[in-house]
């Protein structure tokens, strides 16, 4: 029992009676209606114990003072009160010498050699300074190199390849003096989903007015006839999904003859989640054309936010000699985002913990994304939040593409009578969506660090501030602890992927060994039963049995003897040895 009195707390113990502890900092009592307990939020980090009648040391007194378990929201408050900004520590001599020396980055787009037309477009977009991936990628693509641009989500990768490709289209047009022909685009951007294709198309469209070129969006889930009409006109750039573009090629609505630039957005998704055959089929005619004597080649730009060793190996095999450009922030924590890991006990209600974290964020006017691992979790959260008066929209694979687009538009609208500030989604929304999100909550912790990076990339984009809160259960504590430690040390999370795979392989080996042991034990038991059956089936087996005393024993003995006689008749002479 604890009694709060000013800056002093009295703890009652049946063995030692009343004991008081003075606190050097204020204490805030919080009463939670669900747990019906007095909870204490400590405003500082240090405590001191006054002299006591019992002979105990200060360390013993501190160990006896245990605060009641806090709710997730109170833990966040306590952490915010405890967190004090610390100046970055100076590295040791060995660490400074081991730190790679970064190449100087461009401080303005003028230094990247962009034309006046594109500079006007960049100014209209409100961008003054290029990001790291833009400083490294724009010169490489402008020089005609086939590259892999790998950088964290929200770092401006779309403009990193779109600006130099548009500039190359304008340069080629000026040099050749030929206008774009119908059904013959000169640049193609492939995207894994229709939503990402629409976003890339909007970026291209924002450059059309100044650079004077025409772009078209050809995505799945839409009618073929309007897209055919668009391709029948002169189009410089086509942005679309591989499957729908292959359909138009098969119908004769689009030709490969003038394609010179190909970009693959979210390339890791393309080759890691089933799009590889369609991409190879689309690139096949271009590769055949470039391999012929005097054939025209094409430039390839691959864009990705994460690139594991397995994906890098696939890309190197598909595109031999391609150059990799990785930024310093790849697979690392974004500095402008704050990450909180709330460890939940087995007795805490996960849905109520979500509500305690979500409601204060929505009260500040934030746009929040809640990530789940399964469709059942999405449905449960959506029902629970709506029952508690929180308007939400869903985004997962079971929702049709058109309805997903409508839900995204509802989530983007910040004003109106019916505002939907919370988006409940699966990992389908973790890649490629350019949304203004202030807070990302992981109701279900991701299964690997790569998915964690993609989820956290929905906030703190292009240098903006953001917050990430993860609800961690006992099952997720191992991976969550590894990610938290790696981010605190500024290390890459890609190494955790390989180590997790090794751990999974070791567990699989242990499982196989255990299964082999169980099969051996089962086989030995089967042999024992078989030997027992053979003994019972022998012709002389009935002689070895003696009738036990008692009525029950005699009845049981008669039953067993009948079984022996039946088995003996079936196997008569089988166990008789030949003389």
C-alpha positions in Angstrom: 0.0 0.0 0.0 1.3 3.5 -0.9 0.1 6.8 0.5 1.1 10.0 -1.3 1.7 13.1 0.8 3.4 16.0 -0.8 6.9 15.0 -1.9 7.0 12.0 0.4 5.5 8.5 -0.2 4.6 6.1 2.7 4.9 2.4 1.8 3.2 -0.1 4.1 4.7 -3.5 4.7 3.2 -6.1 7.0 6.7 -7.1 8.2 8.3 -3.7 8.8 5.4 -1.4 9.3 5.2 2.1 7.7 8.3 3.4 5.8 8.6 6.7 4.1 10.7 7.6 1.1 11.4 11.2 0.1 11.6 12.1 -3.6 13.8 14.8 -4.9 11.5 15.5 -7.8 7.7 15.8 -7.9 5.4 12.8 -8.3 2.2 12.7 -10.3 -0.5 10.3 -9.2 -2.6 8.8 -12.1 -5.7 6.7 -11.5 -6.6 4.3 -14.3 -10.2 3.2 -14.3 -9.5 -0.1 -16.0 -6.8 -1.4 -13.6 -8.4 0.3 -10.5 -4.9 1.0 -9.1 -3.0 4.1 -8.1 -0.2 4.6 -10.6 2.8 6.8 -10.0 4.6 8.6 -12.8 8.0 9.7 -11.6 9.1 13.1 -13.1 12.8 12.5 -12.6 15.4 9.8 -12.7 17.0 10.0 -9.3 15.6 9.0 -5.9 17.1 9.2 -2.5 16.1 7.4 0.7 16.1 9.2 4.1 17.4 7.6 7.3 15.3 4.8 8.6 14.9 3.0 11.9 15.8 -0.3 10.3 19.4 -1.0 9.5 19.3 -1.0 5.7 21.6 0.7 3.2 20.5 3.2 0.6 20.8 0.5 -2.2 18.5 -1.8 -0.2 16.0 1.0 0.3 16.0 1.8 -3.4 15.4 -1.8 -4.3 12.4 -2.0 -2.0 10.7 1.0 -3.7 9.0 -0.5 -6.7 6.5 1.5 -8.8 3.2 -0.1 -9.9 3.3 -1.1 -13.6 2.4 1.8 -15.8 0.1 1.8 -18.8 1.6 2.3 -22.2 0.5 5.9 -22.4 2.0 6.7 -18.9 5.2 5.0 -20.0 5.4 7.4 -23.0 4.8 10.3 -20.6 7.5 9.1 -18.2 10.0 8.6 -21.1 9.3 12.0 -22.5 10.0 13.5 -19.0 13.1 11.5 -18.6 14.5 12.1 -22.1 17.1 15.0 -22.1 18.8 16.0 -25.3 22.5 15.0 -25.0 25.3 16.4 -27.1 26.8 13.9 -29.5 29.8 12.2 -28.0 33.2 12.5 -29.7 34.4 9.4 -31.4 37.6 7.8 -30.3 40.7 7.9 -32.6 40.1 4.4 -34.0 36.4 5.1 -34.7 37.2 8.4 -36.4 39.8 6.8 -38.6 37.4 3.9 -39.5 34.6 6.3 -40.4 34.3 6.6 -44.2 35.0 9.9 -45.7 31.8 11.0 -47.6 32.1 12.8 -50.9 31.0 16.4 -51.0 27.3 16.7 -52.0 25.7 19.4 -54.1 24.2 22.2 -52.2 21.8 23.3 -55.0 20.2 21.9 -58.1 22.2 24.3 -60.3 25.4 22.4 -59.4 23.8 19.2 -60.8 23.6 20.6 -64.4 19.8 20.8 -64.8 18.3 22.8 -67.6 16.5 26.1 -67.0 13.2 24.3 -67.7 13.7 21.8 -65.0 15.0 24.4 -62.6 11.7 26.3 -63.0 9.8 23.1 -62.2 11.9 22.3 -59.1 11.4 25.9 -57.9 7.7 25.5 -58.4 7.8 22.3 -56.3 9.3 24.2 -53.4 12.5 22.2 -53.3 15.7 24.3 -52.7 18.4 21.8 -51.8 18.9 18.3 -53.2 19.0 15.3 -51.0 21.9 12.8 -50.9 20.4 10.4 -53.3 19.5 13.3 -55.7 23.1 14.6 -55.5 24.6 11.2 -56.3 21.9 9.9 -58.7 21.2 12.8 -61.0 24.8 13.1 -62.3 25.1 9.4 -62.8 21.8 9.0 -64.7 22.6 12.2 -66.8 25.8 10.5 -67.9 23.9 7.6 -69.3 24.9 5.0 -66.7 22.7 2.1 -65.7 22.5 2.4 -61.9 20.8 1.1 -58.8 19.7 4.0 -56.5 19.2 2.7 -53.0 18.2 5.1 -50.3 15.7 5.2 -47.4 12.0 5.9 -48.0 11.0 9.5 -48.4 14.5 10.6 -49.5 13.4 11.9 -53.0 14.3 8.9 -55.2 11.6 9.6 -57.7 13.0 13.0 -58.7 16.5 11.5 -58.6 15.7 9.5 -61.7 12.8 11.5 -63.2 14.7 14.8 -63.6 17.7 13.4 -65.6 15.4 11.2 -67.7 13.2 14.1 -68.7 16.3 16.2 -69.5 17.7 13.3 -71.6 14.4 13.2 -73.5 14.5 16.9 -74.3 18.2 16.6 -75.3 17.5 13.7 -77.7 14.6 15.5 -79.2 16.7 18.6 -79.9 19.6 16.5 -81.4 17.5 14.3 -83.6 14.9 16.8 -84.6 12.2 14.0 -84.6 8.9 14.3 -82.8 7.5 11.6 -80.7 5.4 9.1 -82.7 2.1 7.4 -81.7 2.3 4.1 -79.8 6.1 4.6 -79.4 7.1 6.0 -76.0 10.7 6.8 -75.4 10.8 6.2 -71.6 8.9 3.6 -69.5 8.6 3.6 -65.7 7.5 0.2 -64.2 5.8 0.1 -60.8 4.6 -2.9 -58.8 1.2 -1.4 -57.9 -1.3 0.9 -59.4 -1.1 3.3 -56.4 2.6 3.8 -56.8 2.2 4.2 -60.6 -0.3 7.0 -60.0 2.1 8.8 -57.6 5.0 8.6 -60.0 2.7 9.8 -62.8 1.8 12.9 -60.7 5.5 13.7 -60.3 6.0 13.4 -64.0 3.0 15.5 -64.7 4.3 18.2 -62.4 7.3 18.5 -64.7 5.4 18.4 -68.0 4.3 22.0 -68.0 7.9 23.4 -67.8 9.7 20.7 -69.7 7.1 20.4 -72.4 6.7 16.6 -72.7 3.7 14.3 -72.4 3.3 11.4 -69.9 0.6 8.8 -69.6 -0.4 6.4 -66.8 -1.3 2.8 -67.8 -2.2 0.8 -64.7 -4.2 -2.3 -63.9 -7.8 -2.3 -62.7 -8.8 0.4 -65.3 -10.6 0.1 -68.6 -8.4 -0.8 -71.7 -10.2 1.5 -74.2 -9.3 4.9 -72.7 -5.7 3.7 -72.3 -5.6 2.6 -75.9 -6.8 6.0 -77.0 -4.0 7.6 -74.9 -1.3 5.4 -76.5 -2.6 6.1 -80.0 -1.5 9.7 -79.5 2.1 10.9 -79.1 3.4 10.0 -75.6 7.0 10.6 -74.4 6.8 8.7 -71.1 4.6 5.8 -69.9 4.2 5.0 -66.2 2.4 1.8 -65.5 2.4 -1.7 -64.1 4.2 -4.6 -66.0 1.1 -6.8 -66.5 -1.1 -4.1 -68.1 1.7 -2.8 -70.3 2.3 -6.4 -71.6 -1.4 -6.6 -72.4 -1.2 -3.4 -74.5 2.0 -4.7 -76.2 0.2 -7.9 -77.1 -2.8 -6.1 -78.5 -0.5 -3.9 -80.6 -1.2 -0.7 -78.8 2.4 0.0 -77.8 5.8 -0.8 -79.6 9.3 -1.1 -78.3 11.0 0.7 -81.2 11.8 4.0 -79.6 12.2 3.0 -75.9 15.6 4.2 -74.7 15.1 4.7 -70.9 13.6 2.2 -68.5 13.1 2.8 -64.7 12.0 0.2 -62.2 10.6 1.7 -59.1 10.6 -0.5 -56.0 12.9 -2.9 -57.8 13.3 -5.2 -54.7 9.6 -5.7 -54.7 9.6 -6.4 -58.5 12.0 -9.3 -58.2 11.2 -10.5 -54.6 7.4 -10.7 -54.8 6.5 -12.4 -58.0 6.9 -9.6 -60.6 10.2 -11.0 -61.9 8.7 -13.0 -64.8 6.7 -10.1 -66.1 9.6 -7.7 -65.9 11.9 -10.2 -67.7 9.2 -10.6 -70.4 8.9 -6.9 -70.8 12.7 -6.3 -71.0 13.2 -9.3 -73.4 12.6 -7.5 -76.7 14.8 -4.6 -75.5 17.6 -6.9 -74.7 17.3 -8.7 -78.0 17.4 -5.4 -79.8 20.5 -4.2 -78.0 22.3 -7.5 -78.6 22.0 -7.4 -82.4 24.8 -5.8 -84.4 24.1 -2.1 -84.7 21.1 -2.4 -82.4 20.1 0.5 -80.1 20.7 -0.1 -76.4 18.7 1.2 -73.5 19.5 2.7 -70.1 18.2 1.1 -66.9 17.6 2.8 -63.6 16.6 0.6 -60.6 15.2 2.3 -57.5 14.8 0.7 -54.1 14.5 1.6 -50.4 16.0 -1.6 -49.1 18.4 -4.0 -50.8 19.4 -7.2 -49.1 22.3 -9.4 -50.2 19.8 -11.8 -51.8 18.1 -9.0 -53.8 21.5 -7.5 -54.8 22.6 -10.9 -56.1 19.5 -11.2 -58.2 19.9 -7.6 -59.6 23.5 -8.3 -60.5 22.5 -11.4 -62.3 19.7 -9.7 -64.2 21.7 -6.6 -65.0 25.4 -7.5 -65.3 27.8 -4.6 -64.8 25.1 -2.2 -63.3 26.5 0.4 -60.9 25.2 0.5 -57.3 24.7 3.9 -55.6 23.9 3.5 -51.9 23.4 6.4 -49.6 24.7 6.6 -46.1 21.2 6.4 -44.6 20.3 3.1 -46.3 18.9 0.5 -43.8 19.4 3.0 -40.9 17.1 4.9 -38.7 16.0 8.3 -40.1 17.3 11.0 -37.8 14.1 13.1 -37.9 11.9 10.2 -36.6 11.5 9.2 -33.0 11.1 5.5 -32.2 9.4 4.2 -29.1 9.1 0.5 -28.2 6.3 -0.2 -25.7 6.8 -3.7 -24.1 3.4 -5.1 -23.1 2.9 -7.7 -20.5 0.7 -10.7 -20.9 -2.1 -9.2 -18.8 -2.4 -6.0 -20.8 -5.1 -5.6 -23.4 -3.4 -4.8 -26.7 -6.4 -3.0 -28.2 -6.7 -0.7 -25.1 -3.0 0.0 -25.3 -3.4 1.0 -28.9 -6.3 3.3 -27.9 -4.2 4.9 -25.2 -1.4 5.7 -27.7 -3.7 6.7 -30.5 -6.1 9.1 -28.9 -3.5 11.7 -27.6 -1.9 11.7 -31.1 -5.2 12.3 -32.8 -6.0 15.0 -30.3 -3.0 16.9 -31.7 -4.3 16.7 -35.2 -1.9 14.1 -36.4 -2.4 11.7 -39.3 -1.8 8.2 -38.0 -1.1 4.9 -39.8 -1.7 1.6 -37.8 0.1 -1.4 -39.3 -1.0 -5.0 -38.8 0.4 -8.3 -40.0 -2.9 -10.0 -40.9 -6.4 -9.1 -42.2 -8.0 -10.3 -39.0 -6.0 -7.7 -37.0 -7.1 -5.0 -39.4 -10.7 -5.9 -39.1 -10.5 -6.2 -35.3 -8.8 -2.8 -34.9 -11.2 -1.1 -37.3 -14.2 -2.5 -35.4 -12.7 -1.6 -32.0 -11.8 2.0 -33.0 -15.1 2.7 -34.6 -16.9 1.4 -31.4 -14.9 4.0 -29.5 -15.7 6.9 -31.8 -12.6 7.0 -34.0 -13.1 7.3 -37.7 -10.8 5.0 -39.7 -10.3 3.7 -43.2 -8.7 0.4 -44.3 -6.0 -0.5 -46.8 -5.2 -4.1 -47.5 -5.3 -6.7 -50.2 -8.9 -7.8 -49.8 -10.1 -4.3 -50.7 -10.6 -3.6 -54.5 -8.1 -1.2 -56.1 -10.6 1.5 -56.7 -11.8 1.4 -53.1 -8.2 1.6 -51.9 -7.7 4.7 -53.9 -10.8 6.3 -52.4 -9.7 5.3 -48.9 -6.3 7.0 -49.5 -8.0 10.2 -50.7 -10.2 10.2 -47.6 -7.1 9.8 -45.4 -5.3 12.6 -47.2 -8.2 15.1 -46.7 -7.4 17.0 -43.5 -10.5 19.1 -43.4 -14.2 18.4 -43.7 -17.0 17.2 -41.5 -16.1 13.5 -42.0 -12.4 13.4 -41.4 -10.6 10.0 -41.3 -7.3 10.7 -39.5 -6.4 7.0 -38.9 -5.5 4.5 -41.6 -5.5 0.8 -40.6 -3.4 -1.2 -43.1 -1.2 -4.1 -43.8 2.3 -4.1 -45.3 0.7 -3.3 -48.7 0.7 0.3 -47.6 4.3 0.2 -46.4 5.9 0.6 -49.9 5.7 3.4 -52.4 2.9 5.5 -50.9 3.8 9.1 -50.6 1.6 10.3 -47.7 1.8 13.0 -45.1 1.9 10.9 -41.9 2.8 12.3 -38.5 2.7 9.1 -36.5 3.2 5.4 -37.3 1.9 2.8 -34.8 2.8 -0.9 -35.2 0.0 -2.8 -33.6 1.6 -6.0 -34.9 5.4 -5.9 -34.9 6.9 -6.7 -38.3 8.4 -10.1 -39.0 11.8 -8.8 -40.3 13.8 -5.5 -40.1 13.2 -4.8 -43.8 9.4 -4.5 -43.2 10.2 -2.3 -40.2 12.2 0.1 -42.4 9.4 0.3 -45.0 6.8 0.9 -42.3 8.7 3.7 -40.6 9.4 5.2 -44.0 5.8 6.4 -44.2 6.7 9.2 -41.7 9.5 11.7 -41.4 9.8 12.0 -45.2 12.1 14.6 -46.9 13.5 15.8 -43.6 10.1 16.3 -41.8 9.6 15.1 -38.2 7.7 12.0 -37.3 7.1 9.4 -34.6 7.1 5.6 -34.6 5.5 3.6 -31.8 5.7 -0.2 -31.6 3.6 -2.4 -29.4 6.0 -5.2 -28.5 4.8 -8.5 -27.0 6.9 -11.2 -25.5 7.0 -13.0 -28.9 8.4 -9.9 -30.6 10.9 -8.9 -27.9 14.0 -10.6 -29.5 13.7 -8.8 -32.9 12.5 -5.6 -31.3 15.5 -5.5 -28.9 17.9 -6.1 -31.8 16.4 -3.3 -33.9 16.4 -0.9 -30.9 20.1 -1.7 -30.1 21.1 -1.3 -33.7 19.4 2.0 -34.1 20.9 3.3 -30.8 24.4 2.5 -32.2 23.6 3.9 -35.6 24.2 0.6 -37.3 22.5 -0.9 -40.4 19.5 -3.1 -39.9 20.3 -5.2 -43.0 22.8 -7.2 -41.0 19.9 -8.2 -38.6 18.1 -9.7 -41.6 21.0 -12.1 -42.3 21.4 -13.0 -38.6 17.7 -13.6 -38.3 17.9 -15.9 -41.3 20.7 -17.8 -39.6 18.7 -18.1 -36.4 15.8 -19.4 -38.4 18.0 -21.9 -40.1 19.4 -23.1 -36.8 15.9 -23.5 -35.4 15.0 -25.4 -38.5 17.9 -27.8 -38.0 17.0 -28.3 -34.4 13.4 -29.1 -35.4 14.6 -31.6 -38.0 16.9 -33.3 -35.4 14.0 -33.4 -32.9 11.7 -34.9 -35.6 14.3 -37.6 -36.4 14.7 -38.5 -32.7 10.9 -38.7 -32.4 10.7 -41.0 -35.5 13.4 -43.2 -34.0 11.5 -43.5 -30.7 8.3 -44.2 -32.5 10.1 -46.9 -34.6 11.5 -48.5 -31.5 8.1 -48.6 -29.8 6.7 -50.1 -33.0 9.4 -52.8 -33.0 8.6 -53.6 -29.3 4.9 -53.9 -30.1 5.7 -56.1 -33.1 8.0 -58.4 -31.0 5.2 -58.6 -28.4 2.8 -59.6 -31.1 5.1 -62.2 -32.5 5.5 -63.7 -29.0 1.7 -63.8 -28.6 1.4 -65.4 -32.0 3.7 -68.3 -31.3 2.1 -71.7 -31.0 3.5 -72.3 -27.5 2.6 -68.9 -26.2 -0.6 -70.1 -24.5 1.4 -72.5 -22.4 3.4 -69.8 -20.8 0.2 -68.1 -19.4 -1.2 -69.2 -16.0 -4.7 -68.3 -15.0 -4.6 -65.7 -12.1 -6.7 -66.0 -9.0 -10.0 -64.2 -8.7 -13.1 -64.0 -10.9 -11.9 -60.8 -12.7 -8.5 -62.2 -13.3 -9.9 -65.4 -14.7 -12.3 -63.5 -17.1 -9.4 -61.3 -18.3 -7.2 -64.4 -18.7 -9.9 -66.2 -20.8 -10.2 -63.1 -23.0 -6.4 -62.9 -23.6 -6.2 -66.6 -24.3 -8.9 -66.4 -26.9 -7.0 -63.6 -28.6 -3.8 -65.7 -28.6 -5.7 -68.7 -30.1 -7.1 -66.5 -32.9 -3.7 -65.0 -33.7 -2.2 -68.5 -33.6 -4.7 -69.8 -36.1 -3.9 -67.0 -38.5 -0.2 -67.5 -38.2 -0.1 -71.2 -37.7 3.3 -72.7 -38.4 4.9 -69.2 -39.1 7.2 -69.2 -36.1 8.0 -73.0 -36.1 11.7 -73.5 -36.7 12.7 -76.0 -39.4 14.9 -78.9 -38.1 
